[in-house]
Every structure is written in structure tokens, then in C-alpha cells.
């Protein structure tokens, strides 16, 4: 059996939201830092729970602070120390047993490539957004990339999933569940280790999908998924 396992990145492979981390750093000298950070948190939650269109959430978060290329590069290095505990050995175990792993994120390759390289994801196995720059200033995002909009993970999975017997989507947000609901993934595992989003838990329970709160539980759910697929369930 050939299996593709697609991992979300922020609050899944990483224990932080990468874009929020960059924006928070940029807001360190903001005159209303607390208010701006509260707005940032609200925008992230709204985007992850489906209350706000993903592209609107991304663009508004980018617009809260003035991001620059040097800051993006600095945060990209910092993110290499923000891997979710227990994830790296699990990824090795999955690859050793023959699973093919892809990282599919609504975050930005500019921030994520170094840490994903550390986790064994080569460029062909990373799918994410990209910033647009004017000189050294971040001015927006590449709107031609499907992952900048709702349903983008479904589009990406449909492009890469054809040769596999089973496709599993793992993540903490509604954009991850949408890939399963849209038929691009055979199974969905809600990842509640870092961030517990009630709407995702409810969607998983309603659909009969798994929802895990520890990395060990994720490992067990993936073993069960492989076993059931081998039996033809």
C-alpha cells in the first residue's frame, strides 16, 4: 500500500503560528502593541475556524505590521527551534516505513523553508504561500498560489495524490478538514496538540474522523489508518 500523508505546518509540525510570530516581532515597537496583538490573534482564529476567508485573514495580518525581508529571514531562523516536541522522530518513522510526506501550509515558504528542510521536506514536498516584496518591504502575497484561498489545500492534494492508495490530511484548522470534506483526502486527523479549535473537533466528530491531543495518539491513529486500509476498510 502506498500512502501520502499531508501535514499542516503551523500549530502542527510547529508549535507556533509562523506568520503571527513574524508580525508579533514587528509589533514590538507598536504604540498599541497589546491591542494590535489581540487583533492579530482574533484574525488568526477567524481564519483557522472558517469565520473569515483565508486570504482576507492573511492579508489583514500582513497589513497589521510592516514586515521586511531581514525580519522574515530572522524569524525563519527562529522557527527552526519551534518544532512540535515528538514530531521529528515520528516523521522519520513514517518515512522509514515507506510513507510519502508532504507539508501543505497556508503559511509562507519565506518563513518555513529552513525548518521544513530540517524536518526532511525537500522543495518538491513543500507547498505554501509566498510573500510579494517591493525592495525589502513585504507588500502582500502571491495570489496565484491556491493556498492563499479557502479550498487551496484540496486543490494541492488533488494535484499530488493520484498515485497513492491512501491520502491522509493532518492539521489543526478548518482548511485542513476542508481538504478531507472536499474529497481530496481519504482520512482526516485533527491535530489538537498545540491549538484546540472547537469547530474542528466538532467537524471531526460529526464526520467520524480522528482527533488527537498527543503526538503518541497521532502515531497510533496513523497505524490504525494503515491497518484499516490494508484490510480494505
C-alpha positions as a printed Julia matrix, in Angstrom:
233×3 Matrix{Float64}:
   0.0    0.0    0.0
   1.31   3.45  -0.92
   0.31   6.25   1.41
   0.62  10.03   1.18
   0.48  11.85   4.5
  -0.03  15.61   4.2
   0.88  17.67   7.25
  -0.26  21.17   8.03
   2.66  23.2    9.39
   1.62  25.97  11.8
   0.37  24.58  15.13
   1.03  21.09  13.77
   4.64  20.47  12.71
   5.43  23.71  14.54
   4.19  24.71  17.98
   3.58  28.3   16.81
   1.84  30.21  14.02
   4.75  31.36  11.87
   3.13  34.45  10.33
   1.84  35.59  13.71
   5.32  35.17  15.16
   6.76  37.43  12.47
   4.01  40.02  12.87
   4.3   40.0   16.68
   8.03  40.64  16.37
   7.35  43.54  14.02
   4.81  44.94  16.5
   7.34  45.12  19.34
   7.58  48.89  18.91
   3.9   49.48  18.0
   2.29  52.27  20.12
  -0.67  49.98  20.88
   1.13  46.67  20.96
  -1.4   44.85  23.15
  -4.35  45.96  21.05
  -2.62  45.06  17.8
  -1.63  41.61  19.11
  -5.2   40.97  20.29
  -6.45  41.85  16.81
  -3.83  39.57  15.3
  -4.95  36.64  17.49
  -8.57  37.25  16.53
  -7.76  37.28  12.82
  -5.83  34.01  13.11
  -8.68  32.33  14.97
 -11.24  33.61  12.46
  -9.21  32.29   9.54
  -8.5   28.91  11.14
 -12.11  28.32  12.17
 -13.62  29.38   8.86
 -15.25  32.59  10.16
 -13.14  34.73   7.83
 -11.94  34.0    4.31
  -8.38  32.72   4.48
  -6.98  35.28   2.03
  -8.6   38.13   3.97
  -7.11  36.76   7.19
  -3.63  36.52   5.65
  -3.66  39.94   4.0
  -5.01  41.69   7.09
  -2.39  40.05   9.31
   0.36  41.08   6.89
  -1.05  44.6    6.89
  -1.01  44.97  10.69
   2.76  45.36  10.74
   5.46  46.38   8.3
   7.35  43.18   7.54
  10.74  43.38   5.89
  12.96  40.8    4.22
  15.59  40.91   7.02
  12.89  40.34   9.64
  11.43  37.44   7.63
  14.88  35.85   7.42
  15.42  36.36  11.17
  12.09  34.72  12.06
  12.78  31.87   9.63
  15.87  31.03  11.68
  13.97  31.34  14.96
  11.32  28.91  13.72
  13.94  26.17  13.49
  13.68  25.99  17.31
   9.88  25.79  17.33
   9.26  22.21  16.17
   6.45  20.42  18.0
   8.03  18.02  20.52
   7.95  14.43  19.29
   7.23  15.29  15.66
  10.72  14.79  14.23
  11.06  11.11  15.3
   7.52  10.43  14.09
   8.35  11.82  10.65
  11.45   9.6   10.49
   9.42   6.57  11.49
   6.8    7.25   8.83
   9.41   7.72   6.09
  11.27   4.57   7.2
   8.11   2.54   6.73
   7.59   3.91   3.23
   5.07   6.71   3.65
   5.49   9.8    1.45
   5.2   13.05   3.42
   4.25  16.48   2.14
   3.92  19.75   4.05
   0.9   21.79   2.94
   0.54  25.17   4.58
  -1.33  28.43   4.38
   1.87  29.94   5.79
   4.78  31.26   3.77
   7.75  29.43   2.29
   9.86  32.51   3.05
   9.42  31.7    6.75
   9.08  27.92   6.65
  11.7   26.52   4.26
  14.6   26.33   6.75
  12.67  24.45   9.43
  10.94  22.18   6.92
  14.34  21.36   5.42
  15.45  20.38   8.94
  12.41  18.07   9.09
  13.33  16.35   5.83
  10.97  18.11   3.42
  12.72  18.95   0.16
  11.39  21.76  -2.08
   9.16  19.37  -4.06
   7.42  18.32  -0.84
   6.68  21.84   0.45
   3.5   23.64  -0.63
   2.92  27.11   0.84
   2.31  30.77   0.05
   4.94  33.33  -0.89
   5.3   36.97   0.08
   5.43  39.72  -2.51
   8.16  42.29  -1.97
   8.86  45.8   -3.11
  12.52  46.2   -2.42
  12.99  44.92   1.13
   9.36  45.52   2.17
   6.66  42.84   2.23
   3.72  44.27   0.3
   1.38  41.28   0.06
   1.24  37.7   -1.15
   1.27  35.8   -4.43
  -2.45  35.46  -5.1
  -1.86  32.92  -7.88
  -0.93  30.27  -5.3
  -4.02  28.2   -4.38
  -3.07  28.07  -0.69
  -3.83  31.77  -0.34
  -7.56  30.98  -0.51
 -10.08  28.62   1.01
 -10.1   25.25  -0.72
  -6.45  25.61  -1.68
  -5.36  22.51   0.21
  -7.96  20.5   -1.68
  -6.52  21.77  -4.97
  -2.95  20.94  -3.97
  -3.83  17.46  -2.7
  -5.75  16.69  -5.88
  -2.63  17.53  -7.87
  -0.27  15.26  -5.93
  -2.47  12.42  -4.67
  -3.24  10.45  -7.82
  -0.61   7.71  -7.48
  -1.36   6.81  -3.85
  -3.68   4.18  -2.41
  -4.47   6.34   0.6
  -4.2   10.06   1.37
  -4.26  11.32   4.97
  -4.57  15.01   5.92
  -3.37  16.11   9.36
  -3.9   19.59  10.8
  -5.48  21.85  13.36
  -7.63  24.11  11.18
 -10.77  24.06   9.08
  -8.7   24.47   5.91
  -7.26  21.03   6.71
 -10.66  19.49   7.31
 -11.92  21.07   4.07
  -9.37  19.0    2.11
 -10.97  15.85   3.52
 -14.51  17.14   3.21
 -13.8   18.1   -0.4
 -12.73  14.54  -1.23
  -9.01  15.15  -1.74
  -8.06  13.08   1.33
  -9.35   9.65   2.35
  -8.85  10.34   6.05
  -8.52  13.37   8.29
  -6.8   13.53  11.65
  -7.49  16.67  13.65
  -4.36  17.78  15.5
  -5.22  19.27  18.89
  -1.77  19.05  20.46
  -0.93  22.76  20.12
  -4.24  24.51  19.4
  -7.68  23.09  20.13
 -10.27  24.58  17.79
 -13.76  23.53  18.8
 -15.17  23.84  15.29
 -12.52  21.38  14.01
 -13.2   18.94  16.85
 -16.93  19.13  16.13
 -16.36  18.59  12.4
 -14.11  15.59  13.08
 -16.63  14.04  15.48
 -19.53  14.64  13.09
 -17.7   13.05  10.15
 -16.23  10.16  12.14
 -12.67  11.4   11.63
  -9.95  11.09  14.26
  -8.97  13.9   16.62
  -5.77  13.61  18.67
  -4.3   15.58  21.54
  -0.83  14.0   21.75
   1.83  13.03  19.21
   1.68   9.45  20.52
  -2.04   9.4   19.77
  -1.29  10.67  16.26
   1.17   7.81  15.77
  -1.48   5.31  16.89
  -4.12   6.85  14.63
  -1.78   6.58  11.63
  -1.03   2.94  12.44
  -4.74   2.22  12.65
  -5.34   4.03   9.38
  -2.7    1.92   7.63
  -4.1   -1.28   9.14
  -7.65  -0.47   8.08
  -6.54   0.42   4.57
  -4.66  -2.88   4.28
  -7.85  -4.72   5.27
  -9.81  -2.72   2.71
 -11.98  -0.92   5.28
